[in-house]
Amino acid sequence: MARPRGARRRAETTRDRLARLYGGTARELCALDHANPYELLVATILSAQCTDEMVNKVTPSVFSRYPTPGDLARADPSVLEELIHSTGFFRQKAKSLLGMAAAVEESFDGEIPSALDDLVKLPGVGRKTGNVLRSVAFDLPGLPVDTHVGRVSRRLRLTDQDDPVKVEVDLDALVPPPERGAFSIRMILHGRRVCTARRPACERCVLSDVCPSSTVPAAQRPAAVEAGWAAGPEPGGP
C-alpha cells in the first residue's frame, strides 16, 4: 500500500525537530537503567504494563542477585516472583525471564544475540523488544513500535497502518537505519508529553504546522510551534 501523500517531507521535518527537542542517542534517551544487553533485556521484559520508574526501582535487586543469564536461569521462581512483584503480572514475567535466560544459555552460550531473528525466538521477546535491544544495546538498526509510536505516526500521516509490523515497515522507509532507534524513543516521548491519546496538546507542539491532524487553526500554527519550543522537552516546561 502506498504511503500517505507528503509523508517523506513530513518525516524529514519530524526527524529534525524531534531530534532538536529530545537530543541524544538511543542509548542516552533510554529510560531503563542498564549496564549491558542482558540487563536491558530483563528491564524491557519487566517494563510491560509498568512504568520505567518502577522497573528502575526493581532491577537493582534483580541484577545483584542474578548478574548473568546463567544465574537467572537457575533462579528459584518464587524468589524471582517476589523480587519483581511490584512490576505487575509478576508470574508471567518470571516465566518469561526464566525461559529467556535458559534459552540464552542453551542456544547462545550465555550471550544475548543481536540478530532480530534470534531475539524473537527467546521467550518473552517480541519484535518490539528485539528492536529495543538492537537499537539501544547494540547500536544497530531497529525501530520499536509501541502504542505511542503508532498513534503519533498515524496523526502525522507517516502511515495509515494499525498493525505494528506494517507501521515499522512504513517508518523504516522514511527513517535512515542509524536514526531508527532514537527516532522511536523521541516519538514515544512526544506521545507521552505532547501528542497524548485523549487530548493532544497541539497548541504547544513543534510539529503543529506540518501535522495533518493538528487542531490549531492554520493562522495560529506558527505560534503553536514556538510554544512547543518554549515548553521544552519536559511536560509543562524545560
JOHUJO-V476624 format. One record per residue. N is the residue number from 1. PSI is psi in whole degrees, 0 to 359 (none if undefined). NEAR is the number of other ideal C-beta (glycine too) atoms within 8 Angstrom. D_LAST is the distance of its C-alpha to the last C-alpha in Angstrom with 1 decimal. Layout:
n = <N,N>
psi = <PSI,PSI>
near = <NEAR,NEAR>
d_last = <D_LAST,D_LAST>
This chain:
n = <1,2,3,4,5,6,7,8,9,10,11,12,13,14,15,16,17,18,19,20,21,22,23,24,25,26,27,28,29,30,31,32,33,34,35,36,37,38,39,40,41,42,43,44,45,46,47,48,49,50,51,52,53,54,55,56,57,58,59,60,61,62,63,64,65,66,67,68,69,70,71,72,73,74,75,76,77,78,79,80,81,82,83,84,85,86,87,88,89,90,91,92,93,94,95,96,97,98,99,100,101,102,103,104,105,106,107,108,109,110,111,112,113,114,115,116,117,118,119,120,121,122,123,124,125,126,127,128,129,130,131,132,133,134,135,136,137,138,139,140,141,142,143,144,145,146,147,148,149,150,151,152,153,154,155,156,157,158,159,160,161,162,163,164,165,166,167,168,169,170,171,172,173,174,175,176,177,178,179,180,181,182,183,184,185,186,187,188,189,190,191,192,193,194,195,196,197,198,199,200,201,202,203,204,205,206,207,208,209,210,211,212,213,214,215,216,217,218,219,220,221,222,223,224,225,226,227,228,229,230,231,232,233,234,235,236,237,238>
psi = <139,149,156,146,133,7,321,318,318,323,320,316,317,313,314,312,320,329,325,323,317,79,157,165,172,319,319,328,340,128,350,123,131,159,349,171,322,312,321,321,316,312,321,320,319,339,350,125,35,148,153,324,317,318,317,339,330,321,328,320,322,313,325,318,326,77,347,162,324,319,318,323,332,9,149,120,321,324,317,317,320,321,324,8,318,353,352,155,41,329,314,322,321,318,317,316,316,318,318,311,318,319,322,319,314,322,340,24,35,4,134,124,159,344,135,320,328,319,317,353,346,138,136,2,115,189,320,311,320,319,329,313,313,313,323,311,327,357,42,161,132,130,91,134,111,191,324,313,316,313,311,322,320,321,325,357,42,343,157,3,151,329,127,323,320,324,316,316,315,316,324,328,346,344,124,144,315,342,352,317,312,322,315,312,322,322,322,313,317,323,326,323,332,302,62,163,313,316,92,139,66,335,351,52,130,353,7,329,348,354,121,341,3,136,0,133,145,318,338,359,321,321,325,321,315,322,326,317,321,323,328,188,344,149,126,356,179,none>
near = <4,3,11,9,5,7,13,8,8,14,13,8,10,12,11,8,10,14,11,7,13,11,5,6,8,12,8,6,12,11,5,12,7,11,4,7,10,10,12,15,15,14,14,11,14,15,10,7,4,9,5,8,6,10,14,12,8,13,15,9,8,13,11,7,10,11,6,8,12,9,10,14,11,5,13,5,9,6,9,15,11,7,10,14,7,8,13,7,8,11,7,7,15,12,11,11,16,13,11,16,14,9,12,16,12,6,7,11,4,8,6,12,8,11,6,10,6,11,15,10,8,12,8,11,13,6,10,10,14,13,17,15,18,15,18,11,15,9,8,7,9,14,15,12,13,9,7,12,16,13,11,12,13,13,11,14,13,14,14,6,10,6,6,10,8,10,16,12,9,14,17,10,6,10,11,5,7,5,10,16,18,13,13,16,12,13,13,11,11,15,15,8,9,10,11,10,5,3,4,10,9,12,10,10,15,10,15,14,9,9,12,7,9,12,6,10,5,5,4,9,12,7,7,16,13,8,10,14,9,7,10,8,7,8,5,4,6,5>
d_last = <39.8,38.3,34.5,33.2,33.8,31.1,29.3,29.4,27.8,25.0,24.5,24.2,21.5,19.7,20.0,18.8,15.7,14.5,15.4,13.1,10.1,11.1,13.0,15.8,19.2,20.3,21.1,17.8,16.0,18.6,17.6,21.3,22.4,25.6,27.7,30.0,30.9,32.9,30.1,27.8,30.5,31.2,27.5,27.3,30.5,29.3,26.0,28.1,27.4,25.3,21.6,20.4,19.8,23.4,24.8,23.2,25.0,28.2,28.5,29.1,32.4,33.3,32.8,34.7,37.6,37.7,36.5,38.3,39.3,42.8,41.9,40.0,43.0,45.3,43.1,44.7,43.1,43.2,41.3,38.7,38.3,37.8,35.1,33.0,34.1,30.7,29.2,31.6,34.5,35.5,39.0,38.2,35.4,37.9,40.5,38.2,37.1,40.8,41.9,39.3,40.2,43.9,43.5,41.6,44.4,47.2,46.1,43.8,45.1,42.2,39.6,36.9,37.8,35.5,37.4,36.2,39.8,40.2,37.0,37.7,41.1,39.6,39.6,36.3,34.9,34.4,33.2,29.5,29.7,31.8,29.3,26.6,29.0,30.0,26.6,24.8,27.8,30.1,28.0,30.3,29.8,28.7,26.7,26.3,26.4,25.2,24.9,21.3,22.5,25.6,24.1,21.5,24.3,26.8,24.6,24.0,27.8,27.5,30.1,32.4,33.1,32.5,33.9,31.3,33.7,34.3,30.6,30.3,33.3,31.8,28.5,30.4,32.2,29.0,26.9,28.5,29.4,27.2,24.0,24.9,23.4,19.9,20.2,21.1,18.2,15.7,17.7,17.6,13.8,13.8,16.7,15.2,11.9,13.1,16.8,18.1,21.9,22.8,20.6,18.4,15.8,17.4,16.4,12.8,13.7,13.9,17.4,18.7,21.2,22.8,22.7,26.2,25.0,22.5,23.5,22.4,25.4,25.9,25.7,22.3,20.7,19.6,17.6,16.1,15.0,13.5,11.6,10.3,9.2,7.7,5.7,4.4,6.0,5.4,7.8,7.3,3.8,0.0>
